[in-house]
Amino acid sequence: MSQPPINPLKNMKIDYWYKALTVVGAALFVFNGTSFFDRYPVVPLGFLSSGIFFIGLGEWINHPLKVRFIGPGVWARGYNRSSCSLGIIFDILGCFLIVTGVVKFF
């Protein structure tokens, strides 16, 4: 009997805005490195895409899954914002990279 193939990305969902920012930032960075955007300067677009990625990653860290018991058989689940130092550092780094990328465009 054969085992079904293992797919670690099966449960990955882009269902929140900060997850979408992370994916868009990473995709822009990869496309920028492969000269897909050859009409735009490489360095500023690299800064912008890295900044978008780090803001998305920081917000993903700042929105952990929280589960709360409400009653018999009833659980509340949600991703409320709960700031932590690593998430704030990534947010600040992302903002700095975006500002640097915009300045380098001009």
Biopython code that builds the backbone (N, CA, C, O; Angstrom):
import numpy as np
from Bio.PDB.StructureBuilder import StructureBuilder

atoms = [
    (1, "MET", "N", (0.847, -1.181, 0.000)),
    (1, "MET", "CA", (0.000, 0.000, 0.000)),
    (1, "MET", "C", (0.889, 1.239, 0.000)),
    (1, "MET", "O", (1.818, 1.340, 0.802)),
    (2, "SER", "N", (0.615, 2.160, -0.877)),
    (2, "SER", "CA", (1.465, 3.347, -0.979)),
    (2, "SER", "C", (0.898, 4.492, -0.146)),
    (2, "SER", "O", (-0.311, 4.611, 0.056)),
    (3, "GLN", "N", (1.799, 5.312, 0.320)),
    (3, "GLN", "CA", (1.438, 6.485, 1.120)),
    (3, "GLN", "C", (1.079, 7.631, 0.181)),
    (3, "GLN", "O", (1.665, 7.748, -0.895)),
    (4, "PRO", "N", (0.121, 8.485, 0.569)),
    (4, "PRO", "CA", (-0.142, 9.676, -0.250)),
    (4, "PRO", "C", (1.051, 10.619, -0.157)),
    (4, "PRO", "O", (1.741, 10.649, 0.862)),
    (5, "PRO", "N", (1.297, 11.388, -1.210)),
    (5, "PRO", "CA", (2.443, 12.301, -1.172)),
    (5, "PRO", "C", (2.273, 13.362, -0.085)),
    (5, "PRO", "O", (1.170, 13.846, 0.168)),
    (6, "ILE", "N", (3.379, 13.704, 0.542)),
    (6, "ILE", "CA", (3.365, 14.710, 1.598)),
    (6, "ILE", "C", (3.460, 16.086, 0.956)),
    (6, "ILE", "O", (4.379, 16.360, 0.184)),
    (7, "ASN", "N", (2.517, 16.936, 1.276)),
    (7, "ASN", "CA", (2.493, 18.288, 0.733)),
    (7, "ASN", "C", (2.441, 19.277, 1.898)),
    (7, "ASN", "O", (1.372, 19.493, 2.469)),
    (8, "PRO", "N", (3.585, 19.885, 2.264)),
    (8, "PRO", "CA", (3.571, 20.802, 3.406)),
    (8, "PRO", "C", (2.828, 22.105, 3.127)),
    (8, "PRO", "O", (2.478, 22.820, 4.065)),
    (9, "LEU", "N", (2.580, 22.429, 1.862)),
    (9, "LEU", "CA", (1.902, 23.684, 1.527)),
    (9, "LEU", "C", (0.389, 23.513, 1.390)),
    (9, "LEU", "O", (-0.307, 24.450, 0.997)),
    (10, "LYS", "N", (-0.121, 22.329, 1.709)),
    (10, "LYS", "CA", (-1.542, 22.048, 1.524)),
    (10, "LYS", "C", (-2.426, 22.953, 2.378)),
    (10, "LYS", "O", (-3.484, 23.391, 1.927)),
    (11, "ASN", "N", (-2.003, 23.230, 3.595)),
    (11, "ASN", "CA", (-2.824, 24.024, 4.511)),
    (11, "ASN", "C", (-2.450, 25.499, 4.530)),
    (11, "ASN", "O", (-2.980, 26.253, 5.346)),
    (12, "MET", "N", (-1.562, 25.923, 3.662)),
    (12, "MET", "CA", (-1.187, 27.340, 3.606)),
    (12, "MET", "C", (-2.266, 28.112, 2.857)),
    (12, "MET", "O", (-2.545, 27.841, 1.689)),
    (13, "LYS", "N", (-2.857, 29.059, 3.533)),
    (13, "LYS", "CA", (-3.899, 29.880, 2.926)),
    (13, "LYS", "C", (-3.491, 31.340, 3.019)),
    (13, "LYS", "O", (-2.931, 31.775, 4.025)),
    (14, "ILE", "N", (-3.772, 32.084, 1.976)),
    (14, "ILE", "CA", (-3.532, 33.526, 1.993)),
    (14, "ILE", "C", (-4.889, 34.167, 2.275)),
    (14, "ILE", "O", (-5.562, 34.655, 1.368)),
    (15, "ASP", "N", (-5.276, 34.155, 3.546)),
    (15, "ASP", "CA", (-6.607, 34.599, 3.912)),
    (15, "ASP", "C", (-6.626, 35.905, 4.699)),
    (15, "ASP", "O", (-7.696, 36.372, 5.089)),
    (16, "TYR", "N", (-5.476, 36.489, 4.934)),
    (16, "TYR", "CA", (-5.408, 37.771, 5.634)),
    (16, "TYR", "C", (-4.471, 38.694, 4.877)),
    (16, "TYR", "O", (-3.606, 38.230, 4.135)),
    (17, "TRP", "N", (-4.636, 39.996, 5.057)),
    (17, "TRP", "CA", (-3.891, 40.974, 4.275)),
    (17, "TRP", "C", (-2.398, 40.885, 4.524)),
    (17, "TRP", "O", (-1.614, 41.105, 3.600)),
    (18, "TYR", "N", (-1.981, 40.570, 5.735)),
    (18, "TYR", "CA", (-0.555, 40.520, 6.028)),
    (18, "TYR", "C", (0.098, 39.302, 5.381)),
    (18, "TYR", "O", (1.282, 39.345, 5.044)),
    (19, "LYS", "N", (-0.647, 38.227, 5.204)),
    (19, "LYS", "CA", (-0.105, 37.082, 4.472)),
    (19, "LYS", "C", (0.031, 37.418, 2.991)),
    (19, "LYS", "O", (0.983, 36.991, 2.337)),
    (20, "ALA", "N", (-0.922, 38.183, 2.465)),
    (20, "ALA", "CA", (-0.836, 38.599, 1.066)),
    (20, "ALA", "C", (0.362, 39.521, 0.847)),
    (20, "ALA", "O", (1.046, 39.415, -0.171)),
    (21, "LEU", "N", (0.623, 40.432, 1.801)),
    (21, "LEU", "CA", (1.795, 41.302, 1.675)),
    (21, "LEU", "C", (3.085, 40.496, 1.644)),
    (21, "LEU", "O", (3.996, 40.808, 0.877)),
    (22, "THR", "N", (3.166, 39.470, 2.465)),
    (22, "THR", "CA", (4.364, 38.637, 2.500)),
    (22, "THR", "C", (4.575, 37.940, 1.160)),
    (22, "THR", "O", (5.696, 37.901, 0.653)),
    (23, "VAL", "N", (3.519, 37.396, 0.589)),
    (23, "VAL", "CA", (3.631, 36.696, -0.693)),
    (23, "VAL", "C", (3.957, 37.671, -1.817)),
    (23, "VAL", "O", (4.806, 37.378, -2.659)),
    (24, "VAL", "N", (3.297, 38.823, -1.844)),
    (24, "VAL", "CA", (3.554, 39.811, -2.894)),
    (24, "VAL", "C", (4.980, 40.341, -2.800)),
    (24, "VAL", "O", (5.653, 40.479, -3.821)),
    (25, "GLY", "N", (5.447, 40.637, -1.595)),
    (25, "GLY", "CA", (6.816, 41.121, -1.429)),
    (25, "GLY", "C", (7.845, 40.104, -1.878)),
    (25, "GLY", "O", (8.816, 40.459, -2.545)),
    (26, "ALA", "N", (7.645, 38.842, -1.522)),
    (26, "ALA", "CA", (8.590, 37.796, -1.936)),
    (26, "ALA", "C", (8.551, 37.595, -3.445)),
    (26, "ALA", "O", (9.597, 37.427, -4.071)),
    (27, "ALA", "N", (7.358, 37.609, -4.038)),
    (27, "ALA", "CA", (7.248, 37.432, -5.488)),
    (27, "ALA", "C", (7.900, 38.593, -6.234)),
    (27, "ALA", "O", (8.607, 38.375, -7.218)),
    (28, "LEU", "N", (7.670, 39.825, -5.777)),
    (28, "LEU", "CA", (8.315, 40.978, -6.415)),
    (28, "LEU", "C", (9.831, 40.889, -6.319)),
    (28, "LEU", "O", (10.538, 41.222, -7.271)),
    (29, "PHE", "N", (10.329, 40.443, -5.176)),
    (29, "PHE", "CA", (11.777, 40.322, -4.999)),
    (29, "PHE", "C", (12.361, 39.281, -5.956)),
    (29, "PHE", "O", (13.412, 39.509, -6.554)),
    (30, "VAL", "N", (11.690, 38.154, -6.101)),
    (30, "VAL", "CA", (12.176, 37.109, -7.014)),
    (30, "VAL", "C", (12.088, 37.576, -8.459)),
    (30, "VAL", "O", (13.033, 37.386, -9.225)),
    (31, "PHE", "N", (10.964, 38.186, -8.845)),
    (31, "PHE", "CA", (10.838, 38.679, -10.216)),
    (31, "PHE", "C", (11.838, 39.784, -10.508)),
    (31, "PHE", "O", (12.336, 39.888, -11.629)),
    (32, "ASN", "N", (12.136, 40.608, -9.519)),
    (32, "ASN", "CA", (13.133, 41.657, -9.688)),
    (32, "ASN", "C", (14.517, 41.046, -9.907)),
    (32, "ASN", "O", (15.290, 41.547, -10.722)),
    (33, "GLY", "N", (14.829, 39.987, -9.199)),
    (33, "GLY", "CA", (16.126, 39.334, -9.350)),
    (33, "GLY", "C", (16.290, 38.633, -10.677)),
    (33, "GLY", "O", (17.414, 38.456, -11.147)),
    (34, "THR", "N", (15.188, 38.228, -11.295)),
    (34, "THR", "CA", (15.262, 37.558, -12.594)),
    (34, "THR", "C", (15.096, 38.534, -13.750)),
    (34, "THR", "O", (14.886, 38.114, -14.888)),
    (35, "SER", "N", (15.187, 39.810, -13.477)),
    (35, "SER", "CA", (15.046, 40.909, -14.447)),
    (35, "SER", "C", (13.729, 40.837, -15.216)),
    (35, "SER", "O", (13.682, 41.155, -16.404)),
    (36, "PHE", "N", (12.666, 40.421, -14.541)),
    (36, "PHE", "CA", (11.333, 40.427, -15.135)),
    (36, "PHE", "C", (10.841, 41.861, -15.311)),
    (36, "PHE", "O", (10.145, 42.172, -16.278)),
    (37, "PHE", "N", (11.205, 42.728, -14.374)),
    (37, "PHE", "CA", (10.843, 44.146, -14.444)),
    (37, "PHE", "C", (12.037, 44.936, -14.957)),
    (37, "PHE", "O", (12.584, 45.765, -14.229)),
    (38, "ASP", "N", (12.449, 44.696, -16.192)),
    (38, "ASP", "CA", (13.661, 45.334, -16.696)),
    (38, "ASP", "C", (13.482, 46.817, -16.990)),
    (38, "ASP", "O", (14.472, 47.515, -17.209)),
    (39, "ARG", "N", (12.257, 47.316, -17.002)),
    (39, "ARG", "CA", (12.035, 48.743, -17.245)),
    (39, "ARG", "C", (12.248, 49.589, -15.997)),
    (39, "ARG", "O", (12.345, 50.813, -16.085)),
    (40, "TYR", "N", (12.322, 48.942, -14.833)),
    (40, "TYR", "CA", (12.468, 49.656, -13.571)),
    (40, "TYR", "C", (13.851, 49.407, -12.995)),
    (40, "TYR", "O", (14.439, 48.352, -13.235)),
    (41, "PRO", "N", (14.377, 50.363, -12.239)),
    (41, "PRO", "CA", (15.699, 50.152, -11.631)),
    (41, "PRO", "C", (15.658, 49.019, -10.602)),
    (41, "PRO", "O", (14.689, 48.875, -9.856)),
    (42, "VAL", "N", (16.711, 48.229, -10.578)),
    (42, "VAL", "CA", (16.747, 47.014, -9.761)),
    (42, "VAL", "C", (16.840, 47.331, -8.270)),
    (42, "VAL", "O", (16.121, 46.737, -7.467)),
    (43, "VAL", "N", (17.710, 48.251, -7.896)),
    (43, "VAL", "CA", (17.966, 48.505, -6.472)),
    (43, "VAL", "C", (16.738, 49.077, -5.756)),
    (43, "VAL", "O", (16.373, 48.554, -4.704)),
    (44, "PRO", "N", (16.081, 50.128, -6.275)),
    (44, "PRO", "CA", (14.901, 50.630, -5.556)),
    (44, "PRO", "C", (13.772, 49.605, -5.462)),
    (44, "PRO", "O", (13.094, 49.512, -4.440)),
    (45, "LEU", "N", (13.577, 48.842, -6.531)),
    (45, "LEU", "CA", (12.522, 47.833, -6.491)),
    (45, "LEU", "C", (12.861, 46.716, -5.508)),
    (45, "LEU", "O", (11.966, 46.131, -4.898)),
    (46, "GLY", "N", (14.142, 46.423, -5.354)),
    (46, "GLY", "CA", (14.563, 45.447, -4.345)),
    (46, "GLY", "C", (14.276, 45.940, -2.935)),
    (46, "GLY", "O", (13.816, 45.179, -2.084)),
    (47, "PHE", "N", (14.551, 47.229, -2.691)),
    (47, "PHE", "CA", (14.236, 47.804, -1.375)),
    (47, "PHE", "C", (12.728, 47.793, -1.115)),
    (47, "PHE", "O", (12.287, 47.433, -0.023)),
    (48, "LEU", "N", (11.940, 48.188, -2.120)),
    (48, "LEU", "CA", (10.486, 48.226, -1.940)),
    (48, "LEU", "C", (9.914, 46.832, -1.686)),
    (48, "LEU", "O", (9.100, 46.649, -0.781)),
    (49, "SER", "N", (10.334, 45.860, -2.476)),
    (49, "SER", "CA", (9.792, 44.512, -2.303)),
    (49, "SER", "C", (10.226, 43.904, -0.969)),
    (49, "SER", "O", (9.449, 43.191, -0.333)),
    (50, "SER", "N", (11.450, 44.178, -0.544)),
    (50, "SER", "CA", (11.898, 43.692, 0.768)),
    (50, "SER", "C", (11.099, 44.352, 1.889)),
    (50, "SER", "O", (10.738, 43.697, 2.867)),
    (51, "GLY", "N", (10.825, 45.641, 1.747)),
    (51, "GLY", "CA", (10.029, 46.342, 2.750)),
    (51, "GLY", "C", (8.616, 45.797, 2.850)),
    (51, "GLY", "O", (8.086, 45.628, 3.948)),
    (52, "ILE", "N", (8.003, 45.521, 1.701)),
    (52, "ILE", "CA", (6.659, 44.936, 1.701)),
    (52, "ILE", "C", (6.676, 43.570, 2.378)),
    (52, "ILE", "O", (5.784, 43.249, 3.164)),
    (53, "PHE", "N", (7.697, 42.768, 2.070)),
    (53, "PHE", "CA", (7.819, 41.445, 2.684)),
    (53, "PHE", "C", (7.961, 41.549, 4.200)),
    (53, "PHE", "O", (7.291, 40.825, 4.936)),
    (54, "PHE", "N", (8.833, 42.448, 4.672)),
    (54, "PHE", "CA", (9.070, 42.538, 6.115)),
    (54, "PHE", "C", (7.870, 43.114, 6.864)),
    (54, "PHE", "O", (7.623, 42.722, 8.004)),
    (55, "ILE", "N", (7.125, 44.027, 6.259)),
    (55, "ILE", "CA", (5.904, 44.517, 6.912)),
    (55, "ILE", "C", (4.882, 43.388, 7.016)),
    (55, "ILE", "O", (4.247, 43.220, 8.057)),
    (56, "GLY", "N", (4.722, 42.620, 5.950)),
    (56, "GLY", "CA", (3.810, 41.481, 6.005)),
    (56, "GLY", "C", (4.229, 40.454, 7.042)),
    (56, "GLY", "O", (3.390, 39.919, 7.768)),
    (57, "LEU", "N", (5.533, 40.177, 7.113)),
    (57, "LEU", "CA", (6.038, 39.216, 8.090)),
    (57, "LEU", "C", (5.864, 39.731, 9.521)),
    (57, "LEU", "O", (5.498, 38.973, 10.419)),
    (58, "GLY", "N", (6.126, 41.014, 9.724)),
    (58, "GLY", "CA", (5.952, 41.599, 11.053)),
    (58, "GLY", "C", (4.507, 41.574, 11.510)),
    (58, "GLY", "O", (4.226, 41.291, 12.675)),
    (59, "GLU", "N", (3.590, 41.869, 10.603)),
    (59, "GLU", "CA", (2.176, 41.829, 10.974)),
    (59, "GLU", "C", (1.688, 40.400, 11.173)),
    (59, "GLU", "O", (0.794, 40.156, 11.984)),
    (60, "TRP", "N", (2.262, 39.463, 10.444)),
    (60, "TRP", "CA", (1.915, 38.055, 10.649)),
    (60, "TRP", "C", (2.334, 37.605, 12.047)),
    (60, "TRP", "O", (1.612, 36.863, 12.712)),
    (61, "ILE", "N", (3.509, 38.062, 12.484)),
    (61, "ILE", "CA", (3.970, 37.746, 13.836)),
    (61, "ILE", "C", (3.089, 38.442, 14.876)),
    (61, "ILE", "O", (2.826, 37.880, 15.940)),
    (62, "ASN", "N", (2.635, 39.654, 14.575)),
    (62, "ASN", "CA", (1.822, 40.419, 15.524)),
    (62, "ASN", "C", (0.363, 39.965, 15.587)),
    (62, "ASN", "O", (-0.393, 40.468, 16.419)),
    (63, "HIS", "N", (-0.047, 39.042, 14.743)),
    (63, "HIS", "CA", (-1.421, 38.526, 14.750)),
    (63, "HIS", "C", (-1.401, 37.016, 15.007)),
    (63, "HIS", "O", (-1.701, 36.243, 14.097)),
    (64, "PRO", "N", (-1.054, 36.575, 16.227)),
    (64, "PRO", "CA", (-1.030, 35.129, 16.492)),
    (64, "PRO", "C", (-2.444, 34.570, 16.660)),
    (64, "PRO", "O", (-3.384, 35.300, 16.974)),
    (65, "LEU", "N", (-2.571, 33.269, 16.444)),
    (65, "LEU", "CA", (-3.851, 32.598, 16.649)),
    (65, "LEU", "C", (-4.147, 32.531, 18.145)),
    (65, "LEU", "O", (-3.318, 32.085, 18.938)),
    (66, "LYS", "N", (-5.341, 32.981, 18.511)),
    (66, "LYS", "CA", (-5.771, 32.920, 19.908)),
    (66, "LYS", "C", (-7.047, 32.100, 19.972)),
    (66, "LYS", "O", (-7.985, 32.322, 19.206)),
    (67, "VAL", "N", (-7.070, 31.152, 20.895)),
    (67, "VAL", "CA", (-8.230, 30.288, 21.097)),
    (67, "VAL", "C", (-8.721, 30.496, 22.523)),
    (67, "VAL", "O", (-7.934, 30.491, 23.470)),
    (68, "ARG", "N", (-10.046, 30.681, 22.666)),
    (68, "ARG", "CA", (-10.624, 30.948, 23.981)),
    (68, "ARG", "C", (-11.822, 30.027, 24.197)),
    (68, "ARG", "O", (-12.640, 29.828, 23.299)),
    (69, "PHE", "N", (-11.908, 29.477, 25.386)),
    (69, "PHE", "CA", (-13.028, 28.612, 25.758)),
    (69, "PHE", "C", (-14.199, 29.482, 26.186)),
    (69, "PHE", "O", (-14.060, 30.312, 27.084)),
    (70, "ILE", "N", (-15.354, 29.299, 25.551)),
    (70, "ILE", "CA", (-16.536, 30.097, 25.883)),
    (70, "ILE", "C", (-17.530, 29.293, 26.708)),
    (70, "ILE", "O", (-18.054, 29.792, 27.704)),
    (71, "GLY", "N", (-17.789, 28.080, 26.315)),
    (71, "GLY", "CA", (-18.745, 27.243, 27.036)),
    (71, "GLY", "C", (-18.535, 25.788, 26.658)),
    (71, "GLY", "O", (-17.580, 25.457, 25.956)),
    (72, "PRO", "N", (-19.416, 24.926, 27.116)),
    (72, "PRO", "CA", (-19.260, 23.503, 26.795)),
    (72, "PRO", "C", (-19.294, 23.261, 25.280)),
    (72, "PRO", "O", (-20.321, 23.457, 24.630)),
    (73, "GLY", "N", (-18.183, 22.843, 24.751)),
    (73, "GLY", "CA", (-18.083, 22.544, 23.322)),
    (73, "GLY", "C", (-17.981, 23.764, 22.428)),
    (73, "GLY", "O", (-18.065, 23.630, 21.208)),
    (74, "VAL", "N", (-17.803, 24.949, 22.992)),
    (74, "VAL", "CA", (-17.731, 26.177, 22.196)),
    (74, "VAL", "C", (-16.375, 26.833, 22.412)),
    (74, "VAL", "O", (-15.998, 27.165, 23.535)),
    (75, "TRP", "N", (-15.661, 27.008, 21.329)),
    (75, "TRP", "CA", (-14.349, 27.655, 21.360)),
    (75, "TRP", "C", (-14.362, 28.831, 20.398)),
    (75, "TRP", "O", (-14.900, 28.726, 19.295)),
    (76, "ALA", "N", (-13.782, 29.940, 20.801)),
    (76, "ALA", "CA", (-13.645, 31.107, 19.932)),
    (76, "ALA", "C", (-12.206, 31.158, 19.436)),
    (76, "ALA", "O", (-11.263, 31.046, 20.219)),
    (77, "ARG", "N", (-12.051, 31.325, 18.145)),
    (77, "ARG", "CA", (-10.716, 31.398, 17.542)),
    (77, "ARG", "C", (-10.615, 32.694, 16.753)),
    (77, "ARG", "O", (-11.583, 33.124, 16.126)),
    (78, "GLY", "N", (-9.454, 33.308, 16.786)),
    (78, "GLY", "CA", (-9.265, 34.539, 16.037)),
    (78, "GLY", "C", (-7.815, 34.964, 16.009)),
    (78, "GLY", "O", (-6.974, 34.435, 16.734)),
    (79, "TYR", "N", (-7.547, 35.924, 15.162)),
    (79, "TYR", "CA", (-6.197, 36.462, 15.000)),
    (79, "TYR", "C", (-6.186, 37.926, 15.415)),
    (79, "TYR", "O", (-6.001, 38.807, 14.575)),
    (80, "ASN", "N", (-6.380, 38.192, 16.693)),
    (80, "ASN", "CA", (-6.339, 39.563, 17.191)),
    (80, "ASN", "C", (-4.903, 40.045, 17.253)),
    (80, "ASN", "O", (-3.979, 39.258, 17.453)),
    (81, "ARG", "N", (-4.726, 41.345, 17.079)),
    (81, "ARG", "CA", (-3.375, 41.901, 17.116)),
    (81, "ARG", "C", (-2.835, 41.861, 18.541)),
    (81, "ARG", "O", (-3.484, 42.306, 19.488)),
    (82, "SER", "N", (-1.653, 41.327, 18.661)),
    (82, "SER", "CA", (-0.948, 41.259, 19.932)),
    (82, "SER", "C", (0.515, 41.559, 19.633)),
    (82, "SER", "O", (1.274, 40.669, 19.247)),
    (83, "SER", "N", (0.903, 42.809, 19.812)),
    (83, "SER", "CA", (2.241, 43.241, 19.405)),
    (83, "SER", "C", (3.326, 42.546, 20.206)),
    (83, "SER", "O", (3.207, 42.361, 21.417)),
    (84, "CYS", "N", (4.379, 42.168, 19.511)),
    (84, "CYS", "CA", (5.572, 41.646, 20.175)),
    (84, "CYS", "C", (6.780, 42.371, 19.581)),
    (84, "CYS", "O", (6.689, 42.976, 18.513)),
    (85, "SER", "N", (7.884, 42.305, 20.269)),
    (85, "SER", "CA", (9.050, 43.100, 19.872)),
    (85, "SER", "C", (9.589, 42.695, 18.504)),
    (85, "SER", "O", (9.988, 43.564, 17.729)),
    (86, "LEU", "N", (9.613, 41.403, 18.186)),
    (86, "LEU", "CA", (10.131, 40.973, 16.888)),
    (86, "LEU", "C", (9.244, 41.468, 15.747)),
    (86, "LEU", "O", (9.750, 41.895, 14.709)),
    (87, "GLY", "N", (7.929, 41.412, 15.933)),
    (87, "GLY", "CA", (7.015, 41.915, 14.914)),
    (87, "GLY", "C", (7.165, 43.408, 14.692)),
    (87, "GLY", "O", (7.121, 43.873, 13.553)),
    (88, "ILE", "N", (7.340, 44.162, 15.765)),
    (88, "ILE", "CA", (7.519, 45.611, 15.638)),
    (88, "ILE", "C", (8.846, 45.930, 14.959)),
    (88, "ILE", "O", (8.923, 46.860, 14.156)),
    (89, "ILE", "N", (9.892, 45.168, 15.273)),
    (89, "ILE", "CA", (11.193, 45.381, 14.617)),
    (89, "ILE", "C", (11.070, 45.129, 13.118)),
    (89, "ILE", "O", (11.607, 45.898, 12.320)),
    (90, "PHE", "N", (10.368, 44.058, 12.721)),
    (90, "PHE", "CA", (10.179, 43.792, 11.292)),
    (90, "PHE", "C", (9.347, 44.885, 10.629)),
    (90, "PHE", "O", (9.621, 45.252, 9.486)),
    (91, "ASP", "N", (8.331, 45.417, 11.324)),
    (91, "ASP", "CA", (7.535, 46.517, 10.776)),
    (91, "ASP", "C", (8.391, 47.765, 10.559)),
    (91, "ASP", "O", (8.302, 48.410, 9.514)),
    (92, "ILE", "N", (9.215, 48.101, 11.542)),
    (92, "ILE", "CA", (10.084, 49.277, 11.419)),
    (92, "ILE", "C", (11.094, 49.077, 10.296)),
    (92, "ILE", "O", (11.342, 49.992, 9.511)),
    (93, "LEU", "N", (11.681, 47.878, 10.216)),
    (93, "LEU", "CA", (12.622, 47.578, 9.137)),
    (93, "LEU", "C", (11.941, 47.681, 7.778)),
    (93, "LEU", "O", (12.520, 48.223, 6.836)),
    (94, "GLY", "N", (10.719, 47.167, 7.666)),
    (94, "GLY", "CA", (9.974, 47.255, 6.412)),
    (94, "GLY", "C", (9.679, 48.684, 6.011)),
    (94, "GLY", "O", (9.816, 49.040, 4.840)),
    (95, "CYS", "N", (9.271, 49.517, 6.971)),
    (95, "CYS", "CA", (9.013, 50.937, 6.669)),
    (95, "CYS", "C", (10.288, 51.636, 6.227)),
    (95, "CYS", "O", (10.268, 52.428, 5.286)),
    (96, "PHE", "N", (11.398, 51.347, 6.901)),
    (96, "PHE", "CA", (12.683, 51.938, 6.522)),
    (96, "PHE", "C", (13.076, 51.521, 5.103)),
    (96, "PHE", "O", (13.545, 52.352, 4.326)),
    (97, "LEU", "N", (12.892, 50.259, 4.763)),
    (97, "LEU", "CA", (13.244, 49.794, 3.422)),
    (97, "LEU", "C", (12.348, 50.412, 2.354)),
    (97, "LEU", "O", (12.825, 50.734, 1.266)),
    (98, "ILE", "N", (11.063, 50.583, 2.643)),
    (98, "ILE", "CA", (10.161, 51.206, 1.672)),
    (98, "ILE", "C", (10.530, 52.664, 1.451)),
    (98, "ILE", "O", (10.571, 53.127, 0.311)),
    (99, "VAL", "N", (10.798, 53.394, 2.528)),
    (99, "VAL", "CA", (11.200, 54.800, 2.390)),
    (99, "VAL", "C", (12.509, 54.899, 1.614)),
    (99, "VAL", "O", (12.651, 55.769, 0.755)),
    (100, "THR", "N", (13.465, 54.024, 1.903)),
    (100, "THR", "CA", (14.736, 54.022, 1.174)),
    (100, "THR", "C", (14.514, 53.725, -0.303)),
    (100, "THR", "O", (15.139, 54.355, -1.156)),
    (101, "GLY", "N", (13.638, 52.782, -0.620)),
    (101, "GLY", "CA", (13.346, 52.468, -2.015)),
    (101, "GLY", "C", (12.702, 53.623, -2.752)),
    (101, "GLY", "O", (13.037, 53.884, -3.908)),
    (102, "VAL", "N", (11.775, 54.324, -2.098)),
    (102, "VAL", "CA", (11.132, 55.485, -2.732)),
    (102, "VAL", "C", (12.147, 56.596, -2.957)),
    (102, "VAL", "O", (12.135, 57.238, -4.007)),
    (103, "VAL", "N", (13.028, 56.834, -1.985)),
    (103, "VAL", "CA", (14.052, 57.876, -2.132)),
    (103, "VAL", "C", (15.006, 57.524, -3.271)),
    (103, "VAL", "O", (15.404, 58.407, -4.030)),
    (104, "LYS", "N", (15.378, 56.257, -3.402)),
    (104, "LYS", "CA", (16.304, 55.851, -4.454)),
    (104, "LYS", "C", (15.666, 55.898, -5.842)),
    (104, "LYS", "O", (16.381, 55.976, -6.841)),
    (105, "PHE", "N", (14.332, 55.853, -5.924)),
    (105, "PHE", "CA", (13.674, 56.006, -7.219)),
    (105, "PHE", "C", (13.894, 57.403, -7.781)),
    (105, "PHE", "O", (13.968, 57.582, -8.997)),
    (106, "PHE", "N", (13.999, 58.394, -6.901)),
    (106, "PHE", "CA", (14.151, 59.771, -7.345)),
    (106, "PHE", "C", (15.551, 60.202, -7.080)),
    (106, "PHE", "O", (15.913, 61.341, -7.376)),
]
sb = StructureBuilder()
sb.init_structure("model")
sb.init_model(0)
sb.init_chain("A")
sb.init_seg("    ")
for serial, (resi, resn, name, xyz) in enumerate(atoms, 1):
    if name == "N":
        sb.init_residue(resn, " ", resi, " ")
    sb.init_atom(name, np.array(xyz, "f"), 0.0, 1.0, " ", f" {name:<3s}", serial, name[0])
structure = sb.get_structure()
